[in-house]
Amino acid sequence: MGDTLIYSYSGVSSLVRRGTLEELFLAKYSEIDKNTDIPCFFWGNVKQPFILARCLITLSNIVKSSFNLSPFQMALLKDPIVTAGNERLRFEGFSHCAGVYARIDVLPEGLDGEFLENGTTNVDFNQPMITALGSIRPNEEIMLSVGQKEVGLYKGESKIIEKKVPLPAKWIKGLGTVQVYLSESEKRHTFNKIQTQQLFRGMPKGVVKSDYYLIVRGNKPVFSPVKSADSVCIGGLHRLRLLEPLLPYIDGLQVFAHANMQSTTWQLNMGNIRLSFSLSRECWRGFSGEGAVLDSLISDVPDEWIDALDKYAYANQSFNPGRLTLEENISFDNVKNSTSRLAAMGLLGYDLNDREFFYRRLPFKLSRIIGLNPRIKNAEKLIEDGKVEILNNNKERTEARVRGTGVHHTVIIQEEKERCTCEWFSKYQGERGPCKHVLAVKKLVNV
């Protein structure tokens, strides 16, 4: 159980009758509490309950899916996360393998209620809840409450019970990595409903093991096994089938691609509800192992900085590193490193449409994040054992020799480019974050 965070809930989730309505209360657990005297974050109507229900069912299917785990590893279901803040509701979740990330955003125009406070809780998606969501009809009036200890959905006639659940370590790591990838992504295409449905109808059948590319011929988007200019590379294309149940309800689709094609994000727009669906580079590569936040974790950012930036993001409910640099006259590098740390701690998500981070506090501590990254720990061990020798270090170039088992590795850092003679770097060429040797050198010389 070393790679799971065990939740211990103070109560169980339940669905009970109140007059003519039914209230769905879902239990919550957190390592960290903020404003614990506020029992309720949001209370009000959902203007598109049918669409939201279909999105939540899709999110549940994503959470229950896996593209590289054994049946034994898939035996435990995981709880998606719900955040109330900045006049909107957000639901997040990963696939079991952490290679698919999804988030539902219910925008301010889609809610008619009151935000008493901002906060985050965890929602159980067991079968009785899915059945209740599936029974919601178009134009049916639905009330929703999001609180510190429960989420209430006023609908249905069944009772739902939730007990303690494990949270995989890969979720904790993946939540930080995927936000960094989102912040480094750009919008590449916008398609209407007909174009999107045609695109998905042309998807190859079965499990797609080779890369496919999204290209546009005239005004028609297609998936092609042949790379072309300005194409978007997609690994594990078949994972997109999880979105097919929502296609009849969409207004359109936006496609975002990471600068180095390490992820793609497919955003379905449905009135005042958006569903963002991010795919890792390959089926077998979850976001948890990409190492996108490792550089930020090796820098020594004072706890006072983290606390101050946490409070800044909490007060503003958004976090724009560029604006913060200008307004507070803070070094951009310091703000960038702190941003990645806050994202790794679960304090920041990223909104592709607003092009800025948003605040949400997940129940994880920075010490847990660092402890879950073996490359960081191995780099620190190399330094402690005196295995890192700096041969040259100036503003233009850093060269070092790192002693391994029966071999010495050479590390060169020059003009923001990193090289190492180890097998890890040779295999991935920096695409999955720096190797332990590069991390050790950068930490030692504070690059």
RODO-2510 file (C-alpha; in nm, 4 decimals, decimal comma):
residues 447
     n   res          X          Y          Z
     1     m     0,0000     0,0000     0,0000
     2     g     0,3028     0,2292    -0,0279
     3     d     0,1759     0,3956    -0,3457
     4     t    -0,1729     0,4830    -0,2244
     5     l    -0,3171     0,7548    -0,0040
     6     i    -0,5892     0,5954     0,2086
     7     y    -0,8949     0,8100     0,2659
     8     s    -1,0667     0,7845     0,6022
     9     y    -1,4114     0,9384     0,5735
    10     s    -1,5920     1,0806     0,8751
    11     g    -1,9224     0,9594     0,7338
    12     v    -2,0837     0,7799     0,4419
    13     s    -2,2574     0,9119     0,1328
    14     s    -2,6329     0,8762     0,1257
    15     l    -2,9424     0,9694    -0,0690
    16     v    -3,2354     1,0648     0,1542
    17     r    -3,5810     1,2098     0,0930
    18     r    -3,6580     1,5703     0,1939
    19     g    -4,0201     1,6461     0,1116
    20     t    -4,0749     1,5934    -0,2605
    21     l    -3,7043     1,5957    -0,3424
    22     e    -3,4136     1,3621    -0,2778
    23     e    -3,0711     1,4850    -0,1606
    24     l    -2,7516     1,3062    -0,2617
    25     f    -2,4774     1,3621    -0,0036
    26     l    -2,1261     1,2428    -0,0896
    27     a    -1,8503     1,2118     0,1685
    28     k    -1,5156     1,3898     0,1500
    29     y    -1,1668     1,3536     0,2951
    30     s    -0,8680     1,5912     0,3001
    31     e    -0,5216     1,6019     0,4581
    32     i    -0,5382     1,9817     0,4550
    33     d    -0,8351     2,1950     0,5589
    34     k    -0,8925     2,5628     0,4893
    35     n    -1,1810     2,7679     0,6291
    36     t    -1,3181     2,4647     0,8076
    37     d    -1,6018     2,6686     0,9537
    38     i    -1,7672     2,7005     0,6107
    39     p    -1,9975     2,3977     0,5685
    40     c    -2,1183     2,4754     0,2142
    41     f    -1,9315     2,6081    -0,0897
    42     f    -2,2156     2,6265    -0,3450
    43     w    -2,5915     2,5859    -0,3479
    44     g    -2,8207     2,6342    -0,6462
    45     n    -2,9760     2,5180    -0,9740
    46     v    -2,7957     2,3566    -1,2653
    47     k    -2,9359     2,5001    -1,5883
    48     q    -2,8379     2,2046    -1,8085
    49     p    -2,8896     1,9062    -1,5759
    50     f    -2,9328     1,6517    -1,8549
    51     i    -2,6050     1,7518    -2,0218
    52     l    -2,4215     1,7652    -1,6892
    53     a    -2,5503     1,4164    -1,6020
    54     r    -2,4231     1,2785    -1,9345
    55     c    -2,0869     1,4453    -1,8788
    56     l    -2,0594     1,3010    -1,5286
    57     i    -2,1422     0,9528    -1,6581
    58     t    -1,8697     0,9954    -1,9221
    59     l    -1,6267     1,1110    -1,6528
    60     s    -1,7163     0,8029    -1,4512
    61     n    -1,6420     0,5824    -1,7523
    62     i    -1,3060     0,7567    -1,7924
    63     v    -1,2228     0,7032    -1,4256
    64     k    -1,3101     0,3328    -1,4543
    65     s    -1,1119     0,2803    -1,7756
    66     s    -0,7527     0,1683    -1,8177
    67     f    -0,5316     0,1271    -2,1202
    68     n    -0,2270    -0,0435    -1,9688
    69     l    -0,3208    -0,2035    -1,6346
    70     s    -0,4024    -0,5623    -1,5476
    71     p    -0,7530    -0,6616    -1,4266
    72     f    -0,6102    -0,6935    -1,0735
    73     q    -0,4792    -0,3363    -1,0821
    74     m    -0,8163    -0,2163    -1,2134
    75     a    -1,0113    -0,3735    -0,9263
    76     l    -1,0287    -0,0489    -0,7266
    77     l    -1,2432     0,2389    -0,8508
    78     k    -1,1311     0,5937    -0,7786
    79     d    -1,3170     0,9101    -0,6830
    80     p    -1,3309     1,2112    -0,9176
    81     i    -1,2738     1,5555    -0,7669
    82     v    -1,5191     1,8475    -0,7571
    83     t    -1,4204     2,2109    -0,7008
    84     a    -1,6449     2,5108    -0,6343
    85     g    -1,4813     2,8460    -0,6960
    86     n    -1,4578     3,1497    -0,9254
    87     e    -1,8337     3,1264    -0,9894
    88     r    -1,8072     2,7828    -1,1516
    89     l    -1,8006     2,4123    -1,0721
    90     r    -1,5283     2,1779    -1,1963
    91     f    -1,5207     1,7970    -1,1925
    92     e    -1,1857     1,6223    -1,2552
    93     g    -1,0693     1,2642    -1,2923
    94     f    -0,8060     1,0300    -1,4373
    95     s    -0,8269     0,6917    -1,5976
    96     h    -0,6810     0,4084    -1,3868
    97     c    -0,3593     0,4209    -1,5872
    98     a    -0,3380     0,8041    -1,5491
    99     g    -0,2967     0,8383    -1,9252
   100     v    -0,6359     1,0073    -1,9740
   101     y    -0,7365     1,3201    -1,7815
   102     a    -1,0805     1,4788    -1,8019
   103     r    -1,2383     1,7876    -1,6510
   104     i    -1,5958     1,9140    -1,6666
   105     d    -1,6394     2,2906    -1,6267
   106     v    -1,9874     2,4218    -1,5457
   107     l    -1,9548     2,7917    -1,6334
   108     p    -2,1151     3,0782    -1,4376
   109     e    -2,3945     3,1106    -1,6955
   110     g    -2,4842     2,7462    -1,6348
   111     l    -2,5519     2,7938    -1,2646
   112     d    -2,8205     2,9808    -1,0756
   113     g    -2,7135     2,9831    -0,7139
   114     e    -2,4767     3,1221    -0,4568
   115     f    -2,1068     3,0586    -0,3935
   116     l    -2,0565     3,0961    -0,0200
   117     e    -1,6900     2,9913    -0,0282
   118     n    -1,4470     2,8120    -0,2584
   119     g    -1,3265     2,4613    -0,1863
   120     t    -1,2685     2,1079    -0,3105
   121     t    -1,4221     1,7746    -0,2192
   122     n    -1,4254     1,4185    -0,3580
   123     v    -1,7242     1,2498    -0,5216
   124     d    -1,8091     0,8800    -0,5309
   125     f    -1,9174     0,7356    -0,8658
   126     n    -2,0690     0,3997    -0,7715
   127     q    -2,3441     0,2265    -0,9688
   128     p    -2,6434     0,3666    -0,7749
   129     m    -2,5203     0,7168    -0,8497
   130     i    -2,4728     0,6371    -1,2193
   131     t    -2,8282     0,5008    -1,2275
   132     a    -2,9582     0,8206    -1,0649
   133     l    -2,7698     1,0377    -1,3165
   134     g    -2,8975     0,8265    -1,6038
   135     s    -3,2577     0,8876    -1,4982
   136     i    -3,2300     1,2670    -1,5315
   137     r    -3,4451     1,3934    -1,8185
   138     p    -3,4051     1,7084    -2,0321
   139     n    -3,5489     2,0242    -1,8733
   140     e    -3,5799     1,8512    -1,5370
   141     e    -3,5155     2,0795    -1,2394
   142     i    -3,2068     1,9775    -1,0460
   143     m    -3,0560     2,1313    -0,7343
   144     l    -2,6887     2,0830    -0,6486
   145     s    -2,4890     2,1646    -0,3371
   146     v    -2,1142     2,1346    -0,2906
   147     g    -1,9932     2,1386     0,0662
   148     q    -1,6922     2,0700     0,2775
   149     k    -1,8237     1,7297     0,3812
   150     e    -2,0744     1,6421     0,1115
   151     v    -2,2105     1,7103    -0,2335
   152     g    -2,5861     1,7137    -0,2653
   153     l    -2,7759     1,6277    -0,5837
   154     y    -3,1497     1,6690    -0,5449
   155     k    -3,2843     1,3860    -0,7583
   156     g    -3,3581     1,0143    -0,7436
   157     e    -3,5048     0,7552    -0,5088
   158     s    -3,2131     0,5260    -0,4265
   159     k    -2,9643     0,5289    -0,1418
   160     i    -2,5916     0,5518    -0,2050
   161     i    -2,3263     0,4433     0,0449
   162     e    -1,9578     0,5339     0,0158
   163     k    -1,6738     0,4005     0,2313
   164     k    -1,3019     0,4741     0,2423
   165     v    -1,1221     0,4550    -0,0910
   166     p    -0,7551     0,4485    -0,1970
   167     l    -0,6083     0,7187    -0,4201
   168     p    -0,3170     0,6017    -0,6411
   169     a     0,0101     0,7898    -0,6147
   170     k     0,0072     0,8254    -0,9937
   171     w    -0,3005     1,0482    -0,9627
   172     i    -0,1156     1,2827    -0,7289
   173     k     0,1821     1,3052    -0,9654
   174     g    -0,0352     1,3208    -1,2773
   175     l    -0,2481     1,6104    -1,1512
   176     g     0,0597     1,8334    -1,1406
   177     t     0,2058     1,7158    -1,4707
   178     v    -0,1098     1,7534    -1,6755
   179     q    -0,1590     2,1157    -1,5639
   180     v     0,1940     2,2004    -1,6800
   181     y     0,1256     2,0341    -2,0162
   182     l    -0,2023     2,2237    -2,0512
   183     s    -0,0252     2,5546    -1,9844
   184     e     0,2203     2,4707    -2,2656
   185     s    -0,0545     2,3804    -2,5163
   186     e    -0,1983     2,5878    -2,7988
   187     k    -0,5307     2,5703    -2,9801
   188     r    -0,4808     2,4087    -3,3205
   189     h    -0,8309     2,3483    -3,4557
   190     t    -1,1966     2,4389    -3,4041
   191     f    -1,4643     2,2139    -3,5551
   192     n    -1,8435     2,2377    -3,5611
   193     k    -2,0760     1,9560    -3,4610
   194     i    -2,1031     1,8003    -3,8083
   195     q    -1,7262     1,8088    -3,8667
   196     t    -1,6664     1,6512    -3,5253
   197     q    -1,9146     1,3688    -3,5817
   198     q    -1,7664     1,2977    -3,9264
   199     l    -1,4184     1,2913    -3,7731
   200     f    -1,5152     1,0358    -3,5086
   201     r    -1,7034     0,8189    -3,7599
   202     g    -1,3775     0,7849    -3,9516
   203     m    -1,1829     0,6592    -3,6500
   204     p    -1,0201     0,3184    -3,7132
   205     k    -1,1685     0,0216    -3,5278
   206     g    -1,0048    -0,1697    -3,2454
   207     v    -0,6952    -0,0829    -3,0443
   208     v    -0,4707     0,1514    -3,2415
   209     k    -0,1088     0,0760    -3,1569
   210     s     0,0648     0,3143    -3,3994
   211     d     0,0547     0,6932    -3,4041
   212     y    -0,2223     0,8685    -3,5929
   213     y    -0,2371     1,2310    -3,7030
   214     l    -0,5197     1,4820    -3,7101
   215     i    -0,5140     1,6647    -4,0421
   216     v    -0,7604     1,8863    -4,2289
   217     r    -0,8346     1,8295    -4,5982
   218     g    -1,0257     2,1296    -4,7254
   219     n    -1,2662     2,1819    -4,4379
   220     k    -1,2888     1,8148    -4,3434
   221     p    -1,0857     1,6868    -4,0437
   222     v    -0,9615     1,3271    -4,0668
   223     f    -0,7415     1,0863    -3,8735
   224     s    -0,4507     0,9658    -4,0863
   225     p    -0,1648     0,7207    -4,0223
   226     v     0,0562     0,9458    -4,2380
   227     k     0,2190     1,2544    -4,0900
   228     s     0,1884     1,5804    -4,2798
   229     a     0,2683     1,9462    -4,2294
   230     d     0,0852     2,1036    -3,9330
   231     s    -0,0650     1,7692    -3,8318
   232     v    -0,1380     1,6879    -3,4669
   233     c     0,0192     1,3640    -3,3437
   234     i    -0,2074     1,1361    -3,1375
   235     g    -0,0865     0,8270    -2,9551
   236     g    -0,3498     0,5730    -2,8514
   237     l    -0,6188     0,7186    -3,0741
   238     h    -0,8783     0,4608    -2,9624
   239     r    -0,8964     0,6313    -2,6213
   240     l    -1,1031     0,9056    -2,7862
   241     r    -1,3957     0,6638    -2,8072
   242     l    -1,4747     0,7505    -2,4466
   243     l    -1,6155     1,0779    -2,5838
   244     e    -1,8538     0,9228    -2,8356
   245     p    -2,1644     0,9184    -2,6055
   246     l    -2,1449     1,2989    -2,5793
   247     l    -2,1184     1,3777    -2,9513
   248     p    -2,4974     1,4122    -3,0083
   249     y    -2,5094     1,6966    -2,7544
   250     i    -2,2095     1,9102    -2,8510
   251     d    -2,1985     2,2515    -3,0159
   252     g    -1,8418     2,2041    -3,1346
   253     l    -1,4902     2,0789    -3,0631
   254     q    -1,1610     2,2541    -2,9991
   255     v    -0,8302     2,0677    -3,0246
   256     f    -0,5225     2,1793    -2,8294
   257     a    -0,1752     2,0323    -2,8718
   258     h     0,1297     2,0476    -2,6458
   259     a     0,4241     2,2352    -2,7978
   260     n     0,6253     1,9104    -2,8223
   261     m     0,3225     1,6864    -2,8824
   262     q     0,3500     1,5331    -2,5359
   263     s    -0,0281     1,5564    -2,4999
   264     t    -0,3415     1,6536    -2,6887
   265     t    -0,6574     1,7987    -2,5368
   266     w    -1,0021     1,7653    -2,6919
   267     q    -1,2558     2,0130    -2,5599
   268     l    -1,6269     1,9525    -2,6164
   269     n    -1,8502     2,2587    -2,5843
   270     m    -2,2119     2,2019    -2,4794
   271     g    -2,3809     2,5312    -2,4031
   272     n    -2,2565     2,6421    -2,0621
   273     i    -2,0699     2,3179    -1,9973
   274     r    -1,7242     2,2231    -2,1271
   275     l    -1,5538     1,8853    -2,1096
   276     s    -1,1766     1,8822    -2,1606
   277     f    -1,0228     1,5449    -2,2410
   278     s    -0,6423     1,5134    -2,2372
   279     l    -0,4431     1,2196    -2,3753
   280     s    -0,0852     1,1361    -2,2816
   281     r     0,1656     1,0816    -2,5615
   282     e     0,1188     0,7022    -2,5586
   283     c    -0,1303     0,4568    -2,4037
   284     w     0,1385     0,3054    -2,1854
   285     r     0,2681     0,6455    -2,0732
   286     g     0,0576     0,7978    -1,7995
   287     f     0,0922     1,1646    -1,7088
   288     s     0,2305     1,0523    -1,3734
   289     g     0,5644     0,9405    -1,5198
   290     e     0,6395     1,2301    -1,7541
   291     g     0,8531     1,4324    -1,5101
   292     a     0,7213     1,7709    -1,6257
   293     v     0,7476     1,9233    -1,2764
   294     l     1,0867     1,7793    -1,1776
   295     d     1,2873     2,0890    -1,2686
   296     s     1,0713     2,3024    -1,0436
   297     l     1,0952     2,0588    -0,7538
   298     i     1,4760     2,0682    -0,7436
   299     s     1,4845     2,4449    -0,6889
   300     d     1,4822     2,5605    -0,3298
   301     v     1,1721     2,7795    -0,3133
   302     p     1,1196     2,9094     0,0431
   303     d     0,8091     2,7894     0,2234
   304     e     0,7188     3,1549     0,2778
   305     w     0,6953     3,1988    -0,1000
   306     i     0,4699     2,8990    -0,1389
   307     d     0,2465     3,0176     0,1448
   308     a     0,2250     3,3730     0,0065
   309     l     0,1486     3,2567    -0,3472
   310     d    -0,1065     3,0089    -0,2128
   311     k    -0,2863     3,2941    -0,0366
   312     y    -0,2605     3,5148    -0,3473
   313     a    -0,4180     3,2438    -0,5661
   314     y    -0,6830     3,1694    -0,3044
   315     a    -0,7840     3,5358    -0,2800
   316     n    -0,7954     3,5888    -0,6577
   317     q    -0,9189     3,2408    -0,7561
   318     s    -0,6778     3,2606    -1,0510
   319     f    -0,3024     3,2693    -1,0947
   320     n    -0,1341     3,4414    -1,3903
   321     p     0,2474     3,4111    -1,3553
   322     g     0,3189     3,6878    -1,6081
   323     r     0,0822     3,9338    -1,4435
   324     l     0,2125     3,8468    -1,0976
   325     t     0,5698     3,9093    -1,2150
   326     l     0,4781     4,2591    -1,3367
   327     e     0,2493     4,3555    -1,0499
   328     e     0,4743     4,2355    -0,7681
   329     n     0,8146     4,2897    -0,9380
   330     i     0,9133     3,9269    -0,8779
   331     s     1,1615     3,7314    -1,0889
   332     f     0,9775     3,5380    -1,3599
   333     d     1,1932     3,2302    -1,2980
   334     n     1,0971     3,2327    -0,9294
   335     v     0,7294     3,2697    -1,0152
   336     k     0,7513     2,9944    -1,2789
   337     n     0,9136     2,7500    -1,0372
   338     s     0,6635     2,8385    -0,7670
   339     t     0,3751     2,7931    -1,0117
   340     s     0,4892     2,4408    -1,0951
   341     r     0,5265     2,3638    -0,7256
   342     l     0,1766     2,4901    -0,6519
   343     a     0,0405     2,2801    -0,9410
   344     a     0,2311     1,9750    -0,8137
   345     m     0,0782     2,0288    -0,4699
   346     g    -0,2692     2,0250    -0,6231
   347     l    -0,3248     2,3969    -0,5596
   348     l    -0,3527     2,4999    -0,9250
   349     g    -0,5311     2,3709    -1,2313
   350     y    -0,5078     2,5265    -1,5774
   351     d    -0,7882     2,6717    -1,7869
   352     l    -0,7143     2,6559    -2,1602
   353     n    -0,9828     2,9108    -2,2470
   354     d    -0,8874     3,1750    -1,9914
   355     r    -0,5165     3,0985    -2,0473
   356     e    -0,4427     3,1077    -1,6772
   357     f    -0,4226     2,8841    -1,3715
   358     f    -0,7186     2,8537    -1,1375
   359     y    -0,7088     2,7823    -0,7659
   360     r    -0,8252     2,4569    -0,6130
   361     r    -0,6858     2,2919    -0,3031
   362     l    -0,6388     1,9171    -0,3200
   363     p    -0,5501     1,7158    -0,0079
   364     f    -0,1787     1,6675    -0,0844
   365     k     0,1364     1,8088     0,0740
   366     l     0,4515     1,9157    -0,1113
   367     s     0,6584     1,6664     0,0892
   368     r     0,4370     1,3884    -0,0502
   369     i     0,4914     1,5112    -0,4085
   370     i     0,8704     1,5132    -0,3716
   371     g     0,8624     1,1718    -0,2056
   372     l     0,6699     1,0264    -0,5005
   373     n     0,9364     1,1239    -0,7554
   374     p     1,2189     0,8683    -0,7424
   375     r     1,4343     1,0655    -0,9855
   376     i     1,4449     1,3541    -0,7370
   377     k     1,5365     1,1204    -0,4522
   378     n     1,8009     0,9448    -0,6624
   379     a     1,9511     1,2788    -0,7668
   380     e     1,9785     1,3856    -0,4037
   381     k     2,1426     1,0505    -0,3214
   382     l     2,4047     1,1062    -0,5939
   383     i     2,4918     1,4412    -0,4363
   384     e     2,5011     1,2994    -0,0829
   385     d     2,7357     1,0198    -0,1941
   386     g     2,9704     1,2669    -0,3614
   387     k     2,9247     1,1152    -0,7052
   388     v     2,8802     1,4471    -0,8879
   389     e     3,1933     1,6295    -1,0050
   390     i     3,1520     1,9727    -1,1647
   391     l     3,4141     2,0134    -1,4377
   392     n     3,3071     2,3515    -1,5700
   393     n     3,0351     2,5946    -1,4695
   394     n     2,9643     2,9399    -1,6126
   395     k     2,6682     3,1298    -1,7561
   396     e     2,7016     2,9695    -2,0998
   397     r     2,7864     2,6103    -2,0160
   398     t     2,7916     2,3583    -1,7317
   399     e     2,9786     2,0297    -1,7666
   400     a     2,9894     1,7581    -1,5025
   401     r     3,0867     1,3955    -1,4513
   402     v     2,8538     1,1700    -1,2536
   403     r     2,9774     0,8360    -1,1247
   404     g     2,7458     0,5431    -1,1876
   405     t     2,7823     0,1670    -1,1429
   406     g     3,1067     0,0868    -1,3240
   407     v     3,0690     0,3855    -1,5549
   408     h     3,0934     0,7668    -1,5545
   409     h     2,8221     0,9747    -1,7204
   410     t     2,8878     1,3145    -1,8737
   411     v     2,6272     1,5867    -1,8280
   412     i     2,6305     1,9058    -2,0351
   413     i     2,3865     2,1923    -1,9819
   414     q     2,4147     2,4673    -2,2410
   415     e     2,1717     2,7374    -2,3591
   416     e     1,8720     2,5673    -2,1954
   417     k     1,9633     2,2372    -2,3626
   418     e     2,0569     1,9345    -2,1558
   419     r     2,2503     1,6240    -2,2524
   420     c     2,3588     1,3136    -2,0656
   421     t     2,5395     0,9980    -2,1773
   422     c     2,3118     0,7710    -1,9707
   423     e     2,0685     0,5195    -2,1160
   424     w     1,7595     0,7130    -1,9939
   425     f     1,8546     1,0264    -2,1872
   426     s     1,9525     0,8237    -2,4924
   427     k     1,6083     0,6588    -2,4926
   428     y     1,3841     0,9591    -2,4276
   429     q     1,5977     1,2592    -2,5319
   430     g     1,4460     1,4695    -2,2551
   431     e     1,0847     1,4101    -2,3631
   432     r     0,9941     1,2581    -2,0245
   433     g     1,1775     1,5088    -1,8085
   434     p     1,5431     1,5169    -1,7028
   435     c     1,7333     1,2076    -1,5875
   436     k     1,8635     1,1770    -1,2324
   437     h     2,2148     1,2768    -1,3412
   438     v     2,0966     1,6047    -1,4977
   439     l     1,8774     1,6721    -1,1941
   440     a     2,1725     1,6181    -0,9586
   441     v     2,3957     1,8562    -1,1556
   442     k     2,1247     2,1248    -1,1788
   443     k     2,0487     2,0989    -0,8083
   444     l     2,4179     2,1189    -0,7158
   445     v     2,4939     2,4267    -0,9292
   446     n     2,1407     2,5708    -0,8892
   447     v     2,0869     2,6103    -1,2645
***
